[in-house]
Amino acid sequence: MTRTYIVTGSASGIGAATANLLKEAGNNVIGVDLRNADVEADLSTPEGRSAAVDRAVELAGGNVDAVIACAGISAPAPITVAVNFFGVADFLTALAPTLAKSSAPRAAAVSSMASLQPNSPELVEAMLAGNEEEALRIGKELADQGPQTGYLNYPSSKRALSRWVRRESISPAFAGAGIPLNAVAPGTVLSAMTRELLATPEGRAMVDENVPMPLNGHSEPEVIARLLIWLTSEENTHTTGQTIYTDGGADATLRGDDIWS
């Protein structure tokens, strides 16, 4: 049965891999990205998100079965917060009523192994409170201290996203409407975002120290795409609120075998 998907970040990386696999399986896919997409929009602004939702629903003829939010950046700047958290949370929230009309609605987002890294609790709480102005202010303060501190924008955005998914998954808007909502947290993925960093032995050593992947090493984007597709398929009826670490064992390596204490 053909399903209609909206995929953000569809022009590159995990988003492109996801869109391509969905199309190959015969699904109708509406891609959203800054460029080279069915819907060209800037998800870093409220206006851009609203316009993207309206245009995507229009192209779908009002019928959307699943949304997969892959768009994300890792700049040591507050725009990372705008895209990675608000560009996902606001986008999915706005589409929930349309999704609810489907006989098998589903939603998923791309978080990151970085959700387990050190972050700014103040920034995370501002995001979860839905206060974008305050979150951007805090993100800028971090960025103004230099790229190392500014990088906290990235793990903070992913921590907030995973917590948002867990919280919203059981809400009336999602669980109440029969919509499983999940996140996938990749380790190191071979993509345009990581290519430069992995190009040197020093870069690879730094990456592998922070994200050790004993099972099969760095992953191709298609590895993450396949899980996103299953999570948003009709087969998934009860998995919700999860951040699934598709990371070659990085989470197990770094956190060990007791994450419940």
BELBELGI-V450226 format. One record per pair of residues at least 24 apart in sequence whose ideal C-beta (glycine too) atoms are under 10 Angstrom apart, sorted by the first residue. I is the first residue (numbers start at 0). J is the second residue. D is the distance in whole Angstrom. If there is no record, write none. Layout:
# BELBELGI-V450226
i/j/d
I/J/D
I/J/D
This chain:
# BELBELGI-V450226
i/j/d
0/25/9
0/26/9
0/64/9
0/102/10
0/103/9
0/233/8
1/25/6
1/26/6
1/27/6
1/64/9
2/26/5
2/27/7
2/28/9
2/62/10
2/63/9
2/64/4
2/65/6
2/101/8
2/102/10
2/103/8
2/104/10
2/105/9
2/231/8
2/232/8
2/233/8
3/27/4
3/28/8
3/29/7
3/55/10
3/58/9
3/59/5
3/60/8
3/61/10
3/62/6
3/63/6
3/64/5
3/65/8
3/66/10
3/101/8
4/28/5
4/29/7
4/30/9
4/59/9
4/63/8
4/64/7
4/65/5
4/66/7
4/67/6
4/105/9
4/227/10
4/228/9
4/231/7
5/29/5
5/30/8
5/31/6
5/37/9
5/38/8
5/51/9
5/52/9
5/55/5
5/56/8
5/58/9
5/59/7
5/63/6
5/64/9
5/65/8
5/66/5
5/67/7
5/68/9
5/90/9
5/91/10
5/94/7
5/97/9
5/98/9
5/106/10
6/30/6
6/31/7
6/32/9
6/36/9
6/37/9
6/55/10
6/65/9
6/66/8
6/67/5
6/68/8
6/69/6
6/70/9
6/224/9
6/227/9
6/231/10
7/31/4
7/32/7
7/36/9
7/38/9
7/40/9
7/42/7
7/48/10
7/51/8
7/55/9
7/66/8
7/67/7
7/68/5
7/69/6
7/70/4
7/71/9
7/82/10
7/86/7
7/87/8
7/90/7
7/91/10
7/108/9
7/109/9
8/32/6
8/33/9
8/36/9
8/42/9
8/67/9
8/68/8
8/69/4
8/70/3
8/71/6
8/72/9
8/82/9
8/86/9
8/87/10
8/109/8
9/35/8
9/36/5
9/37/8
9/38/9
9/67/9
9/69/7
9/70/8
10/34/6
10/35/4
10/36/5
10/39/9
10/69/10
10/70/9
10/191/10
11/35/8
11/69/9
11/70/10
11/190/7
11/191/5
11/192/8
11/220/9
12/69/7
12/70/9
12/71/9
12/109/9
12/185/10
12/188/7
12/189/9
12/190/4
12/191/6
12/192/6
12/193/9
12/220/5
12/223/9
12/224/10
13/67/9
13/69/5
13/70/10
13/71/9
13/109/6
13/183/9
13/185/7
13/188/6
13/190/7
13/192/9
13/218/10
13/219/10
13/220/5
13/221/9
13/222/9
13/223/5
13/224/6
13/227/8
14/67/8
14/68/9
14/69/3
14/70/6
14/71/9
14/109/8
14/190/10
14/220/8
14/223/10
14/224/8
14/227/9
15/69/8
15/190/9
15/191/10
15/220/7
15/221/10
15/224/9
16/69/9
16/188/9
16/190/9
16/219/8
16/220/4
16/221/5
16/222/9
16/223/7
16/224/4
16/225/9
16/227/9
16/228/10
17/67/6
17/69/6
17/107/9
17/109/9
17/220/8
17/221/9
17/223/8
17/224/4
17/225/9
17/226/10
17/227/5
17/228/7
17/231/9
18/67/9
18/69/9
18/224/8
19/220/9
19/221/8
19/224/8
20/220/10
20/221/7
20/224/5
20/225/7
20/227/9
20/228/6
21/65/9
21/67/8
21/224/8
21/227/9
21/228/6
21/231/9
24/228/8
24/232/10
26/64/8
26/65/9
26/228/9
26/232/10
27/58/9
27/59/8
27/60/9
27/62/9
27/63/10
27/64/9
28/65/10
28/67/9
29/54/9
29/55/5
29/56/9
29/57/10
29/58/5
29/59/6
29/63/8
29/66/10
30/55/9
30/58/10
30/69/10
31/55/6
31/58/10
31/66/9
31/68/9
31/69/9
31/70/7
31/86/10
31/90/8
32/69/9
32/70/7
33/70/9
33/82/10
36/70/10
40/70/10
40/86/10
40/90/10
41/78/10
41/81/9
41/82/9
41/86/9
42/68/9
42/70/5
42/71/9
42/72/10
42/81/8
42/82/6
42/83/9
42/85/8
42/86/3
42/87/8
42/89/8
42/90/7
43/70/9
43/72/9
43/77/9
43/78/5
43/79/9
43/80/9
43/81/4
43/82/5
43/83/9
43/85/8
43/86/6
43/135/10
44/78/10
44/81/7
44/82/10
44/85/9
44/86/9
44/131/10
45/81/9
45/85/8
45/86/10
45/89/7
45/131/7
47/81/10
47/82/10
47/86/8
47/90/10
48/81/10
48/82/10
48/85/7
48/86/6
48/87/9
48/88/10
48/89/5
48/90/5
48/92/10
48/93/7
49/89/8
49/90/9
49/93/7
51/86/9
51/90/7
51/93/9
51/94/10
52/89/9
52/90/6
52/91/10
52/92/10
52/93/5
52/94/6
52/97/8
53/93/9
55/90/9
55/93/10
55/94/8
55/97/9
56/93/9
56/94/7
56/96/10
56/97/5
59/94/10
59/97/8
61/97/7
61/100/8
62/97/8
62/98/10
62/100/7
62/101/7
63/94/7
63/97/5
63/98/6
63/99/10
63/100/8
63/101/7
63/104/8
63/106/10
64/97/10
64/98/8
64/100/9
64/101/4
64/102/8
64/103/6
64/104/6
64/105/7
64/231/8
64/232/10
64/233/9
65/94/10
65/98/7
65/101/8
65/103/8
65/104/7
65/105/4
65/106/7
65/107/8
65/178/9
65/179/10
65/227/9
65/228/9
65/230/9
65/231/4
65/232/8
65/233/9
65/235/10
66/90/7
66/91/6
66/93/10
66/94/5
66/95/9
66/97/9
66/98/6
66/104/9
66/105/8
66/106/5
66/107/8
66/108/9
66/178/9
66/180/10
66/231/8
67/91/10
67/105/9
67/106/8
67/107/5
67/108/7
67/109/8
67/183/9
67/224/9
67/227/5
67/228/8
67/230/8
67/231/6
68/94/9
68/106/8
68/107/7
68/108/4
68/109/7
68/160/9
68/182/9
68/227/9
69/107/9
69/108/8
69/109/5
69/183/9
69/220/9
69/223/8
69/224/9
69/227/8
70/108/9
70/109/8
71/108/9
71/109/6
71/110/9
71/111/8
71/153/9
71/156/8
71/157/8
71/160/9
71/192/8
72/152/10
72/153/8
72/156/9
72/192/8
73/111/9
73/113/8
73/150/8
73/152/9
73/153/5
73/154/10
73/156/9
73/157/9
73/192/6
73/193/9
73/196/10
74/142/9
74/146/9
74/149/8
74/150/9
74/152/7
74/153/8
75/138/9
75/141/8
75/142/6
75/144/10
75/145/8
75/146/4
75/147/8
75/148/8
75/149/3
75/150/5
75/151/8
75/152/6
75/153/7
76/135/10
76/138/7
76/139/8
76/141/9
76/142/5
76/143/10
76/146/9
76/149/6
76/150/9
76/152/6
76/153/9
77/122/9
77/131/10
77/134/8
77/135/5
77/136/8
77/137/8
77/138/3
77/139/5
77/140/9
77/141/8
77/142/6
77/143/10
77/149/9
77/152/6
77/156/10
78/135/8
78/138/8
78/139/10
78/142/9
78/152/8
79/138/7
79/142/9
79/149/9
79/150/9
79/151/10
79/152/4
79/153/5
79/154/10
79/155/9
79/156/6
79/157/9
80/119/10
80/122/7
80/123/10
80/125/9
80/126/7
80/131/8
80/134/5
80/135/6
80/137/8
80/138/5
80/139/9
80/141/10
80/151/10
80/152/5
80/153/9
80/155/7
80/156/5
80/159/8
81/126/10
81/131/7
81/134/8
81/135/7
81/138/8
81/152/10
81/156/9
82/156/8
83/108/9
83/109/9
83/110/9
83/111/9
83/113/10
83/126/9
83/152/8
83/153/7
83/154/10
83/155/9
83/156/4
83/157/6
83/159/8
83/160/6
84/108/10
84/122/9
84/123/9
84/125/10
84/126/5
84/127/9
84/129/10
84/131/9
84/134/7
84/152/10
84/155/8
84/156/5
84/157/8
84/158/9
84/159/5
84/160/5
84/163/7
85/126/7
85/129/8
85/131/5
85/134/8
85/135/9
85/156/9
85/159/10
85/160/10
86/156/9
86/160/10
87/156/9
87/159/10
87/160/6
87/163/8
87/164/9
87/182/9
88/126/8
88/127/9
88/129/8
88/131/10
88/159/8
88/160/7
88/163/5
88/164/9
88/167/8
89/129/9
89/131/8
91/163/9
91/164/9
91/167/8
91/172/9
91/173/9
91/178/9
91/180/7
92/129/10
92/163/10
92/167/8
92/170/10
92/172/7
92/173/9
94/178/10
95/167/9
95/170/9
95/171/10
95/172/5
95/173/6
95/175/10
95/176/7
95/178/7
95/180/9
96/172/8
96/176/8
98/172/9
98/173/9
98/176/7
98/177/9
98/178/6
98/180/10
99/172/8
99/173/9
99/175/9
99/176/4
99/177/7
99/178/7
100/176/9
101/176/9
101/177/9
101/178/9
101/233/10
102/177/9
102/233/8
103/177/8
103/178/9
103/179/9
103/231/9
103/232/8
103/233/4
103/234/9
103/235/9
103/236/8
104/173/9
104/176/7
104/177/6
104/178/4
104/179/8
104/180/10
104/231/9
105/177/9
105/178/6
105/179/6
105/180/8
105/181/9
105/227/10
105/228/10
105/229/10
105/230/7
105/231/4
105/232/7
105/233/8
105/234/10
105/235/7
105/236/10
105/238/10
105/239/10
106/164/9
106/167/9
106/168/9
106/173/7
106/178/6
106/179/7
106/180/5
106/181/8
106/182/10
106/230/9
106/231/7
106/239/9
107/164/9
107/179/8
107/180/7
107/181/5
107/182/7
107/183/7
107/226/9
107/227/5
107/228/9
107/229/9
107/230/5
107/231/5
107/235/9
107/238/10
107/241/10
107/243/10
108/157/10
108/160/6
108/161/9
108/163/9
108/164/6
108/180/8
108/181/8
108/182/5
108/183/8
108/184/10
108/227/9
108/230/10
108/242/9
109/157/9
109/160/9
109/182/7
109/183/6
109/184/8
109/185/7
109/188/9
109/223/7
109/224/10
109/227/7
109/245/10
110/156/9
110/157/5
110/158/8
110/159/10
110/160/5
110/161/5
110/162/10
110/163/10
110/164/7
110/181/9
110/182/4
110/183/7
110/184/4
110/185/8
110/242/5
110/243/9
110/244/9
111/153/8
111/154/8
111/156/9
111/157/4
111/158/9
111/160/8
111/161/9
111/182/9
111/183/9
111/184/5
111/185/6
111/186/9
111/188/9
111/210/9
111/242/9
111/244/9
111/246/9
112/154/9
112/157/8
112/184/5
112/185/7
112/186/5
112/187/8
112/188/10
112/209/9
112/210/5
112/212/9
112/242/10
112/244/7
112/245/9
112/246/5
112/247/10
112/249/5
112/250/7
112/253/8
113/150/9
113/153/6
113/154/4
113/155/9
113/156/9
113/157/5
113/158/8
113/184/8
113/185/10
113/186/10
113/209/9
113/210/8
114/153/10
114/154/6
114/155/9
114/156/9
114/157/4
114/158/5
114/159/9
114/160/7
114/161/5
114/162/9
114/182/8
114/184/6
114/242/7
114/244/9
114/250/10
115/154/8
115/157/9
115/158/8
115/161/9
115/184/8
115/210/10
115/242/9
115/244/8
115/246/9
115/249/8
115/250/7
115/253/7
115/254/7
115/258/10
116/150/9
116/151/9
116/153/8
116/154/4
116/155/9
116/157/8
116/158/8
116/209/7
116/210/9
116/253/9
117/150/10
117/151/7
117/154/7
117/155/9
117/158/10
118/150/10
118/151/6
118/152/9
118/153/9
118/154/4
118/155/4
118/156/9
118/157/8
118/158/5
118/159/8
119/148/9
119/151/5
119/152/8
119/154/9
119/155/5
119/156/10
119/158/9
119/159/10
120/155/8
120/158/9
121/155/9
122/151/7
122/152/7
122/154/10
122/155/4
122/156/8
122/158/9
122/159/8
123/151/10
123/154/9
123/155/5
123/156/9
123/157/10
123/158/5
123/159/5
123/160/10
123/162/7
123/163/10
124/155/10
124/159/8
124/162/10
125/155/9
125/159/9
126/155/7
126/156/7
126/158/9
126/159/4
126/160/8
126/162/9
126/163/8
127/158/9
127/159/6
127/160/10
127/162/6
127/163/6
127/166/8
128/159/10
129/163/10
134/159/8
157/182/9
157/184/8
157/242/9
158/242/10
160/184/10
160/242/8
161/240/10
161/241/9
161/242/4
162/242/9
164/239/9
164/240/6
164/241/8
164/242/7
165/239/9
165/240/5
165/241/8
165/242/7
166/240/8
167/239/10
167/240/8
168/238/10
168/239/4
168/240/3
168/241/8
169/239/7
169/240/6
173/239/7
173/240/9
174/239/7
174/240/8
177/236/9
178/231/10
178/239/8
179/230/7
179/231/8
179/232/10
179/235/5
179/236/7
179/237/7
179/238/6
179/239/4
179/240/9
179/241/9
180/230/9
180/231/10
180/238/10
180/239/6
180/240/7
180/241/9
181/226/9
181/227/9
181/229/10
181/230/5
181/231/8
181/235/8
181/238/6
181/239/6
181/240/7
181/241/5
181/242/7
181/243/7
182/227/9
182/230/9
182/240/9
182/241/7
182/242/4
182/243/7
182/244/10
183/222/10
183/223/6
183/224/9
183/225/10
183/226/5
183/227/6
183/229/10
183/230/7
183/241/9
183/242/7
183/243/5
183/244/8
183/245/5
183/246/10
184/223/9
184/241/10
184/242/5
184/243/7
184/244/5
184/245/7
184/246/6
184/249/9
184/250/8
185/210/9
185/212/10
185/217/10
185/218/7
185/220/9
185/222/8
185/223/5
185/226/9
185/243/10
185/244/8
185/245/6
185/246/6
185/247/9
185/249/9
186/210/5
186/211/9
186/212/5
186/214/9
186/216/9
186/217/7
186/218/7
186/222/10
186/223/9
186/244/8
186/245/7
186/246/3
186/247/5
186/248/8
186/249/5
186/250/8
186/252/10
187/211/10
187/212/6
187/216/8
187/217/5
187/218/7
187/246/8
187/247/8
187/249/8
188/217/7
188/218/5
188/219/7
188/220/6
188/221/10
188/222/8
188/223/6
188/245/9
188/246/10
189/216/10
189/217/5
189/218/7
189/219/6
189/220/7
189/222/10
190/217/10
190/218/10
190/219/9
190/220/6
190/223/10
191/220/10
193/217/8
207/249/9
209/249/9
209/253/9
210/246/7
210/247/8
210/249/5
210/250/10
210/252/9
210/253/8
211/246/9
211/247/8
211/248/7
211/249/6
211/250/10
211/251/10
211/252/5
211/253/7
212/246/6
212/247/3
212/248/6
212/249/5
212/252/8
213/247/7
213/248/5
213/249/8
213/251/9
213/252/6
214/246/9
214/247/4
214/248/5
214/249/9
214/251/9
214/252/10
215/247/6
215/248/9
216/247/6
217/247/8
218/245/7
218/246/8
218/247/6
222/247/9
